[in-house]
Amino acid sequence: MGGVMGPVLLWLQDVAGVTLLKARRTLLRAAILCCVLLLVLWVSIFLYGSFYYSYMPTVSFSTPVHYYYTADCDASETVLCSFPTANISFLKNGKDQVMAYGQPYRISLELEMPESPVNEQLGMFMIKMSCYTKGGETVSSVGRSAMLHYRSSLLQTLSTLVFSPLLLTGMAEQKQLIEVELFPDYKPNAYQPTIGAVIEIQSKRVQIYSSQLRIHAYFTGIRYVMYNFPFTSAVFGVASNFTFLSAVVLFSYLQFIWGGLWPPDQVRVRVMMGDNTRFQQRKDEARKRMETMSSQRESEMPAVIASLNERSDVQGNGTVPEPSSKEPSVILDAPETVGPDVSDKGPCDSKGPEEKEGSDILLDGCQLLHQGETTLRQRPGPWMSL
């Protein structure tokens, strides 16, 4: 029994060790994958937040308006010495622009005015606003009229009786808030950026508690979606960044593991197959060219041999044979004749006065003989001595 259980226990130990090793590797890979996914998700959120911060301009801007006027006139008069004027800056911390270039804005002025007899008797008055650049040049100017809302004496009496507890405790006041729209669609110019504005109330008897200048942006396109649907745009933007970064990480992993989308062995096999195919094509083309040249040489060889035989007869007999159209076949089939001693080097190597007369023919013959040496040696002619 012990002899049977021993191998079984060893096998179980090996299986447990292999399983534990695989589980450890799987756990390590899962941990690395989770870390990579969390890192990619964090980078996606950071990229979307950076884009939102840089692309979305200031939605609204509000600043208090403090008026100033001269007081060097006769103090006995109840009117001011000059129109109330205020200078407003459109720079954050003296550096950043409040309004983005090309973005439409609505600019309005809020006036908190008391329901005093002076303001009631004032009636309508003008408000003028002039925007200027860094050099002090006026780029845009506008004027609007304003006045208190009319309230009859009976309505004022009833309002005073109803709100008397609040009025007595100071929780309410008899005042009106008047909003004057100065620019319904103001677009800053990138070449002449607006850095400030001058607001002037053209009335010397106006009475004001406080004033606020409000700038509100009107968004269109992607900015409209990002401002009015922030959650949906955030989810879409983060998902897009996450998908792109995941693809980049995946391709980088494949490049690191395989050296590309396809393993290098497959790429090498494809390249070698392409090289072998091109080499075989070139080899076939060279073989065809050689066969063509050989056929041409064989077709030209009888004429050359006939000219050489004719030359040999001239050297042996000293007479010029008559031309005949069947001369090459007759000379090739003629029996061997005895002539002058010729060395084994052939007629191309001999130098005599007779050969000089037909040097052109011999040169062509020698070239062809050297090129087709094997063929000529298999076919002995009458010019070769026994």
SULZI-V468861 format. One record per residue. RES is the residue in three letters. OMEGA is omega in whole degrees, -180 to 180 (NA if undefined). Layout:
RES_OMEGA / RES_OMEGA
//
This chain:
MET_179 / GLY_179 / GLY_179 / VAL_-177 / MET_-179 / GLY_178 / PRO_179 / VAL_179 / LEU_177 / LEU_179 / TRP_177 / LEU_178 / GLN_178 / ASP_179 / VAL_179 / ALA_178 / GLY_179 / VAL_179 / THR_178 / LEU_179 / LEU_178 / LYS_179 / ALA_178 / ARG_179 / ARG_179 / THR_179 / LEU_179 / LEU_178 / ARG_179 / ALA_179 / ALA_178 / ILE_179 / LEU_178 / CYS_178 / CYS_180 / VAL_179 / LEU_178 / LEU_178 / LEU_179 / VAL_178 / LEU_179 / TRP_179 / VAL_178 / SER_179 / ILE_179 / PHE_180 / LEU_179 / TYR_178 / GLY_178 / SER_178 / PHE_-179 / TYR_-179 / TYR_-177 / SER_-175 / TYR_-177 / MET_178 / PRO_178 / THR_-177 / VAL_-179 / SER_-180 / PHE_-179 / SER_180 / THR_177 / PRO_-179 / VAL_180 / HIS_-177 / TYR_175 / TYR_-179 / TYR_-179 / THR_-179 / ALA_-177 / ASP_-179 / CYS_-179 / ASP_-176 / ALA_-179 / SER_-180 / GLU_-180 / THR_-179 / VAL_178 / LEU_179 / CYS_180 / SER_178 / PHE_174 / PRO_-176 / THR_179 / ALA_178 / ASN_-176 / ILE_177 / SER_178 / PHE_-180 / LEU_175 / LYS_-180 / ASN_179 / GLY_-176 / LYS_-172 / ASP_177 / GLN_177 / VAL_-177 / MET_178 / ALA_-178 / TYR_178 / GLY_-180 / GLN_179 / PRO_-179 / TYR_172 / ARG_-178 / ILE_-179 / SER_-179 / LEU_179 / GLU_-180 / LEU_176 / GLU_-172 / MET_177 / PRO_177 / GLU_-178 / SER_177 / PRO_180 / VAL_180 / ASN_178 / GLU_178 / GLN_-178 / LEU_-177 / GLY_-178 / MET_176 / PHE_-176 / MET_174 / ILE_-178 / LYS_179 / MET_-180 / SER_178 / CYS_-177 / TYR_-179 / THR_-178 / LYS_179 / GLY_-179 / GLY_-180 / GLU_180 / THR_-178 / VAL_-179 / SER_-179 / SER_-178 / VAL_177 / GLY_180 / ARG_178 / SER_180 / ALA_176 / MET_176 / LEU_175 / HIS_-176 / TYR_175 / ARG_-178 / SER_-179 / SER_178 / LEU_179 / LEU_178 / GLN_179 / THR_179 / LEU_178 / SER_179 / THR_179 / LEU_-178 / VAL_-176 / PHE_-180 / SER_177 / PRO_180 / LEU_179 / LEU_180 / LEU_180 / THR_180 / GLY_179 / MET_178 / ALA_180 / GLU_176 / GLN_-177 / LYS_179 / GLN_178 / LEU_-177 / ILE_178 / GLU_-179 / VAL_178 / GLU_-178 / LEU_179 / PHE_178 / PRO_-176 / ASP_-177 / TYR_179 / LYS_177 / PRO_180 / ASN_-179 / ALA_-179 / TYR_177 / GLN_-175 / PRO_179 / THR_-179 / ILE_-179 / GLY_-179 / ALA_177 / VAL_-180 / ILE_-178 / GLU_175 / ILE_-172 / GLN_175 / SER_-179 / LYS_-178 / ARG_-177 / VAL_178 / GLN_-173 / ILE_172 / TYR_-178 / SER_-178 / SER_179 / GLN_173 / LEU_-177 / ARG_178 / ILE_-178 / HIS_-177 / ALA_173 / TYR_-176 / PHE_175 / THR_176 / GLY_-177 / ILE_179 / ARG_178 / TYR_180 / VAL_-178 / MET_-179 / TYR_-177 / ASN_177 / PHE_-174 / PRO_-178 / PHE_-180 / THR_180 / SER_178 / ALA_179 / VAL_180 / PHE_-179 / GLY_179 / VAL_178 / ALA_178 / SER_178 / ASN_-179 / PHE_179 / THR_-180 / PHE_-180 / LEU_177 / SER_177 / ALA_178 / VAL_179 / VAL_180 / LEU_179 / PHE_177 / SER_178 / TYR_178 / LEU_177 / GLN_-179 / PHE_-176 / ILE_-174 / TRP_-173 / GLY_180 / GLY_178 / LEU_177 / TRP_179 / PRO_-178 / PRO_179 / ASP_178 / GLN_178 / VAL_180 / ARG_179 / VAL_179 / ARG_180 / VAL_180 / MET_178 / MET_177 / GLY_179 / ASP_180 / ASN_179 / THR_178 / ARG_179 / PHE_179 / GLN_177 / GLN_178 / ARG_179 / LYS_178 / ASP_178 / GLU_178 / ALA_179 / ARG_179 / LYS_178 / ARG_180 / MET_179 / GLU_179 / THR_179 / MET_180 / SER_179 / SER_177 / GLN_179 / ARG_-180 / GLU_179 / SER_-179 / GLU_-173 / MET_-180 / PRO_180 / ALA_180 / VAL_180 / ILE_179 / ALA_179 / SER_178 / LEU_177 / ASN_179 / GLU_-180 / ARG_180 / SER_178 / ASP_179 / VAL_-180 / GLN_-176 / GLY_-174 / ASN_-179 / GLY_180 / THR_-179 / VAL_180 / PRO_179 / GLU_-179 / PRO_-180 / SER_-179 / SER_-179 / LYS_-175 / GLU_-178 / PRO_-178 / SER_179 / VAL_-178 / ILE_-179 / LEU_-177 / ASP_-177 / ALA_177 / PRO_-178 / GLU_179 / THR_-179 / VAL_-180 / GLY_179 / PRO_-179 / ASP_178 / VAL_-179 / SER_-179 / ASP_-180 / LYS_178 / GLY_-176 / PRO_-178 / CYS_-177 / ASP_-179 / SER_-177 / LYS_179 / GLY_-180 / PRO_179 / GLU_-178 / GLU_180 / LYS_-179 / GLU_180 / GLY_-176 / SER_-178 / ASP_-179 / ILE_-178 / LEU_-180 / LEU_178 / ASP_179 / GLY_-180 / CYS_179 / GLN_-180 / LEU_178 / LEU_178 / HIS_-179 / GLN_180 / GLY_-175 / GLU_-177 / THR_-178 / THR_-178 / LEU_-179 / ARG_178 / GLN_-178 / ARG_-178 / PRO_-179 / GLY_-178 / PRO_-179 / TRP_-179 / MET_-179 / SER_180 / LEU_NA
//
